[in-house]
């Protein structure tokens, strides 16, 4: 049976309100906000996850770290915010129950690995995130430590990709415009036919020694 030894019951309400204030301040710029009721629901969900995994945990839990780690994900919105954090919290504790994961990954490493996998392999699906092999998460941690990932968020990567696509579209539009202008300025077939007919006529008449058409001279 699991026990939540993080905070005495008489202090849990104050801890929830403190976490709530910190989280809402950090997520305001992303349009995300938890109510006190939602924050209490996350705390209760944590206790359920601890009981389900048979874990004993000291400290205040991981909700604050998950919120701060996931708040700028492009897959997070106000509509799915509470449910997503609750589901990821469940995944976090299930992974921590795995002895191999507990030995290989510190809490902040696991949060970072879950966030990266959430944005990439899972594409915003907590169900897919829960089913990812542990080896995938460990590989993400190893790459972070090796410096293979830069500090850009997934939002920033999406924005850069959109900017690149916009620039390419602008180039294509400009190229099409130039081609259209050239087609507009280029003489049509009727003009070309008349031009070459006139040229053939001049060639038929011929030039005289004085360089004038038909050898004629003025004066």
KETOR-574272 format. One record per residue (C-alpha): x, y negated, z; residue in one letter. Coordinates in steps of 0.02 Angstrom, whole numbers, plus 50000, padded with zeros to 5 digits. Each point is the difference from the previous one (the first is absolute). Layout:
N
- X  Y  Z  a
...
This chain:
219
- 50000  50000  50000  x
- 50066  49826  49956  x
- 50013  49853  50118  x
- 50009  49816  49959  x
- 50117  49933  50134  x
- 50039  49840  49910  x
- 49901  49875  50105  x
- 49900  50019  50162  x
- 49812  49990  49966  x
- 49982  49836  50092  x
- 50126  49918  49881  x
- 49943  50077  49836  x
- 49875  49861  49963  x
- 50134  49866  50019  x
- 50120  50100  49891  x
- 49870  50019  49863  x
- 49966  49813  50001  x
- 50186  49962  49993  x
- 50026  50117  49852  x
- 49847  49926  49917  x
- 50067  49822  50015  x
- 50171  50049  49931  x
- 49926  50100  49856  x
- 49873  49868  49948  x
- 50130  49864  50000  x
- 50113  50103  49887  x
- 49862  50055  49880  x
- 49905  49835  49983  x
- 50095  49951  49842  x
- 49946  50164  49918  x
- 49817  49971  50043  x
- 49997  50143  50125  x
- 49927  49993  50174  x
- 49951  50122  50135  x
- 49862  49968  50126  x
- 50024  50047  50181  x
- 49878  50143  49975  x
- 50103  50065  49853  x
- 50160  49985  50101  x
- 49922  50101  50141  x
- 49944  50128  49871  x
- 50179  50019  49940  x
- 50058  50023  50179  x
- 49869  50136  50026  x
- 50049  50081  49835  x
- 50179  50004  50062  x
- 49948  50092  50157  x
- 49904  50125  49893  x
- 50153  50027  49890  x
- 50109  50031  50153  x
- 49876  50127  50067  x
- 49987  50085  49830  x
- 50188  50016  49984  x
- 50034  50040  50182  x
- 50120  49856  50016  x
- 50046  49901  50153  x
- 50047  49822  49956  x
- 50072  49862  50107  x
- 49983  49821  49942  x
- 49868  49900  49913  x
- 49983  50103  49842  x
- 50034  49966  49817  x
- 49849  49898  49943  x
- 50094  49835  50003  x
- 50144  50074  49899  x
- 49881  50076  49873  x
- 49905  49837  49978  x
- 50160  49900  49976  x
- 50071  50133  49884  x
- 49846  50020  49890  x
- 49917  49827  49999  x
- 50078  49944  49835  x
- 49958  50159  49905  x
- 49905  49965  49838  x
- 49885  50144  50044  x
- 49940  49922  50162  x
- 49847  49889  50009  x
- 49887  49938  50138  x
- 49873  50132  49949  x
- 50116  50149  50027  x
- 50119  49921  50127  x
- 49942  50080  50162  x
- 49967  50171  49924  x
- 50168  50004  49910  x
- 50100  49955  50156  x
- 49904  50129  50101  x
- 50032  50136  49869  x
- 50185  49955  49986  x
- 50013  50005  50190  x
- 49933  50178  49995  x
- 50129  50046  49867  x
- 50137  49920  50104  x
- 49961  50105  50154  x
- 49981  50160  49900  x
- 50171  49971  49925  x
- 50075  49960  50169  x
- 49931  50165  50064  x
- 50110  50088  49872  x
- 50161  50032  50093  x
- 50102  49980  49841  x
- 49925  49828  49969  x
- 50025  49946  50180  x
- 50183  50044  49991  x
- 50029  49924  49829  x
- 49903  49837  50012  x
- 49983  49862  50127  x
- 49829  49920  50016  x
- 50045  49847  49895  x
- 50077  50112  49866  x
- 49842  50105  49990  x
- 49891  49844  49987  x
- 50110  49935  49858  x
- 49995  50168  49911  x
- 49811  50012  50016  x
- 49980  49825  49932  x
- 50110  50033  49849  x
- 49912  50165  49964  x
- 49830  49917  50023  x
- 50040  49873  49864  x
- 50083  50122  49881  x
- 49962  50187  50005  x
- 49835  49979  50091  x
- 49945  49845  49902  x
- 49900  49937  50149  x
- 49919  50167  50046  x
- 50020  50052  50182  x
- 49944  50176  49952  x
- 50144  50015  49878  x
- 50116  49922  50128  x
- 49953  50133  50127  x
- 50038  50138  49874  x
- 50172  49938  49948  x
- 50143  50120  50040  x
- 50107  49951  50148  x
- 50151  50009  49885  x
- 49930  49854  49900  x
- 49989  49890  50155  x
- 50174  50050  50055  x
- 50067  49957  49827  x
- 49923  49826  50013  x
- 50084  49974  50168  x
- 50167  50056  49931  x
- 49986  49880  49853  x
- 49955  49855  50114  x
- 50152  50034  50106  x
- 50108  50015  49844  x
- 49939  49830  49940  x
- 49917  50070  49843  x
- 49841  49900  50036  x
- 50007  49811  49997  x
- 49897  49889  50113  x
- 49865  49960  49874  x
- 49827  50050  50050  x
- 49887  50097  49884  x
- 49896  49844  49978  x
- 50153  49908  49938  x
- 50042  50142  49881  x
- 49823  49995  49930  x
- 50009  49811  49980  x
- 50167  50012  49909  x
- 49931  50135  49885  x
- 49848  49893  49963  x
- 50113  49852  49963  x
- 50105  50106  49881  x
- 49844  50062  49912  x
- 49936  49822  49987  x
- 50163  49941  49925  x
- 49999  50142  49873  x
- 49821  49960  49954  x
- 50047  49818  49975  x
- 50143  50050  49885  x
- 49883  50112  49900  x
- 49872  49860  49987  x
- 50132  49875  49944  x
- 50068  50123  49872  x
- 49825  50026  49929  x
- 49972  49812  49994  x
- 50160  49972  49902  x
- 49955  50137  49878  x
- 49827  49925  49977  x
- 50078  49829  49967  x
- 50116  50074  49871  x
- 49857  50088  49915  x
- 49905  49836  49998  x
- 50146  49905  49923  x
- 50048  50137  49878  x
- 49927  49968  49824  x
- 49859  50113  49947  x
- 49998  50118  49851  x
- 49914  49875  49884  x
- 50135  49871  50033  x
- 50136  50128  49968  x
- 49919  50057  49837  x
- 49988  49822  49935  x
- 50179  49964  50052  x
- 50070  50149  49907  x
- 49889  49969  49847  x
- 50070  49823  49991  x
- 50176  50067  50019  x
- 49972  50125  49858  x
- 49937  49859  49890  x
- 50156  49897  50033  x
- 50108  50151  49966  x
- 49907  50030  49836  x
- 50026  49821  49940  x
- 50180  50005  50051  x
- 50126  49865  50039  x
- 50097  49898  49872  x
- 50182  49953  50007  x
- 49954  49842  50094  x
- 49920  50104  50138  x
- 49823  49940  49961  x
- 49852  50111  49974  x
- 49985  50048  49816  x
- 50156  49898  49960  x
- 49901  49841  49988  x
- 50075  49833  50050  x
- 49927  49836  50051  x
- 50040  49833  49925  x
